């Protein structure tokens, strides 16, 4: 695998993070969160469009809310429309609600409507046989996950009310391949000593799952299949925190790191598009420094520098 190029495509927000990427009507669309910090009440979802395979980008949408911090937008094409899924963390502490917006061109969007159960963060959607599947998680010491299914892209019903509750389970990615479904599931050590990632496997109708523990902790997972191999872009934690392209051994749960993207610190949450032997990846990272204009941080007449979370676009070539 060869990293052809990496370019910064957005840095205008104070904190730019949590991306996703899709190819829709011949153009690439990238969504991410803008806010004043990693967690802040002013979170908004911005969508960029590139009509030249990532060469240039323009902003086509900024979604804001006076009631909630909007976070972790995800994009998917479904029945000729572009769907944008996102979570809203409400300011009044009433809990988190997942929302969905729809568009026929990626520029003009519908009003949001609520999907899934309140308190369950529907993380990402995957299409299979003209239906949408996704895993929602409820954070907390007694948290769990639910598997949702939608036959129309509007009503999301709980397909499995208890999907997995082995530790602090949260972010996920589903792929369907040769009649099977695989789930890459993140776990964290916040409330549990079980923090290694999980790989789930199921056969139709996808209501019974077998799980195996991976050999690494992962974050911000997005999984895809390349030549029948399970691949993913994730955050890895051992030694230096980084965003990496990995392969997962379905039999042993072993993770092999194929490629490390320029990244460190606050990073990951990638979107991927596999197109014609190339993998396009959106992600965010804080490995680059920016000048600080705040006079209180200027020393000896020279402006200080600090890392900033910004949005990047990478092009990777697969070699047989």
C-alpha positions as CSV (number, residue, x, y, z in Angstrom):
1,X,0.0,0.0,0.0
2,X,1.4,3.4,-1.0
3,X,0.4,6.7,0.4
4,X,0.2,8.9,-2.6
5,X,-0.7,12.2,-1.0
6,X,-2.1,13.9,2.1
7,X,-3.5,17.4,2.2
8,X,-5.2,19.6,4.8
9,X,-8.6,20.5,3.5
10,X,-10.1,22.5,6.4
11,X,-8.8,24.4,9.4
12,X,-11.1,27.3,9.9
13,X,-12.8,26.1,13.1
14,X,-11.2,26.3,16.5
15,X,-11.5,22.5,16.6
16,X,-12.2,20.4,13.5
17,X,-12.8,16.7,13.9
18,X,-14.8,13.5,13.5
19,X,-15.1,13.0,9.8
20,X,-16.9,10.8,7.2
21,X,-16.6,10.5,3.5
22,X,-18.9,9.4,0.6
23,X,-19.0,9.4,-3.2
24,X,-22.4,10.7,-4.4
25,X,-23.4,11.7,-7.9
26,X,-19.7,11.7,-9.0
27,X,-18.5,14.0,-6.2
28,X,-16.8,13.4,-2.9
29,X,-18.6,14.7,0.2
30,X,-16.9,15.1,3.5
31,X,-18.7,15.9,6.8
32,X,-17.1,16.8,10.1
33,X,-17.8,18.7,13.4
34,X,-16.7,22.2,14.0
35,X,-16.6,23.6,17.6
36,X,-14.6,25.6,20.0
37,X,-13.2,22.4,21.6
38,X,-13.3,18.6,21.4
39,X,-16.4,18.8,23.6
40,X,-18.3,22.1,23.6
41,X,-21.9,23.4,23.3
42,X,-21.4,25.0,19.9
43,X,-20.7,21.9,17.9
44,X,-21.9,22.2,14.2
45,X,-21.8,19.8,11.2
46,X,-20.1,21.1,8.1
47,X,-20.2,19.4,4.7
48,X,-17.5,19.9,2.0
49,X,-17.8,18.8,-1.6
50,X,-15.0,18.0,-4.1
51,X,-15.9,17.6,-7.8
52,X,-12.3,16.8,-8.8
53,X,-11.4,13.7,-6.7
54,X,-10.3,15.6,-3.7
55,X,-8.2,18.3,-5.5
56,X,-10.3,21.2,-4.3
57,X,-13.0,21.5,-1.8
58,X,-15.9,23.9,-1.1
59,X,-18.2,24.2,1.9
60,X,-21.8,23.4,0.9
61,X,-23.5,23.1,4.3
62,X,-23.2,24.1,7.9
63,X,-25.8,22.6,10.3
64,X,-26.2,24.3,13.7
65,X,-28.5,23.9,16.6
66,X,-29.4,26.1,19.6
67,X,-30.5,23.1,21.6
68,X,-27.6,20.7,21.2
69,X,-24.0,20.1,20.4
70,X,-24.0,18.3,17.0
71,X,-21.4,15.6,16.7
72,X,-20.1,12.8,14.6
73,X,-21.8,13.2,11.2
74,X,-21.9,10.1,9.0
75,X,-22.9,10.0,5.3
76,X,-24.5,7.3,3.2
77,X,-26.3,7.1,-0.2
78,X,-29.6,5.3,0.1
79,X,-32.2,5.0,-2.7
80,X,-30.8,7.9,-4.7
81,X,-30.6,10.3,-1.7
82,X,-27.7,11.3,0.5
83,X,-28.4,10.8,4.2
84,X,-26.6,12.6,7.0
85,X,-26.7,11.0,10.4
86,X,-25.6,12.8,13.5
87,X,-25.9,12.9,17.2
88,X,-27.2,15.8,19.3
89,X,-26.0,16.2,22.9
90,X,-28.7,18.4,24.4
91,X,-27.8,21.4,26.5
92,X,-30.6,20.8,29.0
93,X,-29.1,17.4,29.9
94,X,-32.2,15.6,28.6
95,X,-30.0,13.1,26.8
96,X,-28.6,12.4,23.4
97,X,-30.8,12.1,20.3
98,X,-29.7,10.8,16.9
99,X,-30.9,12.9,13.9
100,X,-31.1,12.3,10.2
101,X,-31.1,14.8,7.3
102,X,-31.8,14.0,3.7
103,X,-30.7,15.5,0.4
104,X,-31.2,14.9,-3.3
105,X,-28.1,16.8,-4.4
106,X,-25.8,17.1,-1.3
107,X,-26.4,20.9,-1.2
108,X,-30.0,21.3,-0.3
109,X,-31.1,19.5,2.9
110,X,-34.3,18.6,4.7
111,X,-35.1,19.5,8.3
112,X,-33.7,17.0,10.8
113,X,-35.9,14.2,12.2
114,X,-35.3,12.0,15.2
115,X,-34.2,8.3,14.7
116,X,-33.6,5.4,17.0
117,X,-34.2,5.5,20.8
118,X,-33.4,8.5,22.8
119,X,-30.2,8.0,24.8
120,X,-28.8,5.6,22.2
121,X,-26.2,7.1,19.8
122,X,-26.8,5.6,16.4
123,X,-23.2,5.6,15.2
124,X,-23.0,4.7,11.5
125,X,-25.3,3.2,8.9
126,X,-24.5,0.4,6.4
127,X,-26.8,-0.8,3.6
128,X,-27.5,-4.4,2.9
129,X,-30.2,-5.8,0.6
130,X,-32.1,-2.4,0.4
131,X,-32.2,-2.0,4.2
132,X,-30.0,0.1,6.6
133,X,-28.3,-1.4,9.7
134,X,-26.5,0.5,12.5
135,X,-25.4,0.0,16.0
136,X,-26.5,2.5,18.7
137,X,-24.7,2.7,22.1
138,X,-25.7,4.0,25.5
139,X,-22.8,5.3,27.4
140,X,-22.3,4.7,31.2
141,X,-21.1,2.1,33.7
142,X,-24.1,0.0,32.8
143,X,-24.1,0.9,29.1
144,X,-24.8,-1.3,26.2
145,X,-25.4,-1.4,22.4
146,X,-28.4,-2.1,20.2
147,X,-28.6,-3.2,16.6
148,X,-31.0,-1.2,14.5
149,X,-32.6,-1.9,11.2
150,X,-34.6,0.4,8.8
151,X,-36.4,-0.8,5.7
152,X,-37.2,2.7,4.5
153,X,-34.4,5.0,5.8
154,X,-36.8,6.7,8.2
155,X,-38.0,4.3,10.9
156,X,-35.2,2.6,12.7
157,X,-36.4,-0.4,14.8
158,X,-34.4,-2.3,17.4
159,X,-33.3,-5.5,15.6
160,X,-31.5,-6.7,18.8
161,X,-32.3,-4.8,22.0
162,X,-29.0,-6.1,23.6
163,X,-26.4,-6.3,21.0
164,X,-23.2,-6.3,23.1
165,X,-22.5,-5.2,26.7
166,X,-19.0,-6.6,27.3
167,X,-17.3,-3.6,28.9
168,X,-17.6,0.0,27.9
169,X,-18.8,-0.6,24.3
170,X,-19.4,2.3,22.1
171,X,-18.3,3.2,18.5
172,X,-18.8,0.7,15.7
173,X,-18.6,-0.2,12.0
174,X,-20.5,-2.9,10.1
175,X,-19.7,-4.5,6.8
176,X,-21.6,-7.2,4.9
177,X,-19.5,-9.7,2.8
178,X,-20.5,-13.0,1.1
179,X,-23.6,-13.5,3.2
180,X,-21.9,-12.6,6.5
181,X,-22.0,-9.5,8.6
182,X,-18.9,-8.3,10.6
183,X,-18.9,-5.7,13.4
184,X,-15.8,-3.8,14.6
185,X,-16.6,-2.5,18.1
186,X,-14.7,-0.1,20.2
187,X,-14.3,-0.5,24.0
188,X,-12.7,1.9,26.4
189,X,-11.2,1.5,29.9
190,X,-13.4,4.3,31.4
191,X,-15.6,1.9,33.5
192,X,-14.0,-1.4,32.8
193,X,-10.7,-3.2,32.4
194,X,-12.0,-4.7,29.2
195,X,-10.8,-2.3,26.6
196,X,-9.4,-4.3,23.7
197,X,-11.5,-4.0,20.5
198,X,-14.1,-6.7,19.5
199,X,-14.9,-8.3,16.2
200,X,-18.4,-9.7,15.8
201,X,-19.6,-12.2,13.2
202,X,-23.2,-13.1,12.2
203,X,-25.2,-14.9,9.5
204,X,-28.7,-13.9,8.3
205,X,-31.0,-12.8,9.9
206,X,-28.1,-11.2,12.0
207,X,-29.7,-11.7,15.4
208,X,-27.1,-14.1,16.8
209,X,-23.5,-13.0,17.1
210,X,-20.1,-14.6,17.9
211,X,-17.5,-12.3,19.3
212,X,-13.7,-12.4,19.6
213,X,-11.3,-10.1,21.3
214,X,-8.8,-8.3,19.2
215,X,-5.2,-7.8,20.3
216,X,-5.3,-4.0,20.3
217,X,-7.4,-1.2,21.6
218,X,-9.0,0.8,18.7
219,X,-11.0,4.0,18.4
220,X,-13.1,5.8,15.7
221,X,-13.5,2.6,13.6
222,X,-14.5,2.5,9.9
223,X,-14.2,-0.9,8.3
224,X,-14.3,-2.0,4.7
225,X,-13.6,-5.1,2.6
226,X,-10.8,-5.3,0.0
227,X,-10.3,-8.6,-1.9
228,X,-12.2,-10.5,0.8
229,X,-9.9,-9.0,3.5
230,X,-11.2,-7.1,6.5
231,X,-9.6,-3.6,6.5
232,X,-10.2,-0.6,8.7
233,X,-9.0,2.9,9.5
234,X,-8.8,3.3,13.3
235,X,-7.0,5.2,16.1
236,X,-4.3,3.1,17.6
237,X,-3.1,3.8,21.2
238,X,0.1,1.8,22.0
239,X,3.3,4.0,21.9
240,X,2.2,7.1,19.9
241,X,-1.5,7.7,19.4
242,X,-2.1,7.7,15.6
243,X,-4.5,7.1,12.7
244,X,-3.7,3.9,10.9
245,X,-4.8,1.6,8.1
246,X,-5.1,-1.9,9.4
247,X,-6.0,-5.4,8.4
248,X,-8.0,-7.7,10.9
249,X,-7.5,-11.4,10.8
250,X,-11.0,-12.9,11.0
251,X,-9.8,-16.1,12.6
252,X,-7.3,-14.9,15.2
253,X,-8.4,-11.3,15.9
254,X,-4.8,-10.1,15.2
255,X,-4.4,-6.6,13.9
256,X,-1.7,-5.8,11.3
257,X,-0.9,-2.1,10.8
258,X,-0.2,-1.6,7.1
259,X,0.1,2.2,6.9
260,X,0.3,5.1,9.4
261,X,-1.1,8.4,8.3
262,X,0.5,11.6,9.3
263,X,-1.2,12.0,12.7
264,X,-0.8,12.2,16.5
265,X,-2.6,13.2,19.6
266,X,-6.3,14.1,19.0
267,X,-6.8,12.2,15.8
268,X,-8.7,9.5,13.8
269,X,-12.5,9.2,13.0
270,X,-12.0,8.5,9.3
271,X,-14.2,8.2,6.4
272,X,-13.3,5.9,3.4
273,X,-14.1,5.6,-0.2
274,X,-12.7,2.7,-2.3
275,X,-12.6,3.6,-5.9
276,X,-10.7,2.0,-8.8
277,X,-7.7,0.6,-6.8
278,X,-7.4,3.8,-4.7
279,X,-8.6,4.4,-1.2
280,X,-9.7,7.9,-0.3
281,X,-9.5,8.7,3.4
282,X,-10.8,11.7,5.4
283,X,-9.6,12.1,8.9
284,X,-8.6,14.6,11.5
285,X,-5.4,15.1,13.4
286,X,-3.6,17.6,15.7
287,X,0.0,16.8,14.5
288,X,0.6,20.2,12.9
289,X,1.3,23.4,14.8
290,X,-0.4,26.8,14.3
291,X,0.7,30.2,15.5
292,X,-1.2,31.6,18.5
293,X,-2.2,35.2,18.2
294,X,-3.2,35.6,21.9
295,X,-0.9,38.2,23.3
296,X,-0.7,36.4,26.7
297,X,1.0,33.5,24.8
298,X,3.6,35.6,23.0
299,X,7.1,35.5,24.4
300,X,10.0,37.7,23.5
301,X,8.1,39.1,20.6
302,X,7.6,35.7,19.0
303,X,4.1,34.1,18.7
304,X,3.8,30.8,20.5
305,X,2.6,27.7,18.6
306,X,0.2,25.0,19.6
307,X,-1.3,21.9,18.0
308,X,-4.7,22.2,16.3
309,X,-7.2,19.6,15.2
310,X,-7.7,20.0,11.5
311,X,-9.2,17.9,8.6
312,X,-7.1,15.9,6.2
313,X,-7.7,14.0,2.9
314,X,-5.4,11.1,2.0
315,X,-5.1,9.1,-1.2
316,X,-3.7,5.6,-1.0
317,X,-3.0,3.2,-3.8
318,X,-3.4,-0.5,-3.3
319,X,-0.8,-2.7,-5.0
320,X,-1.5,-6.4,-5.9
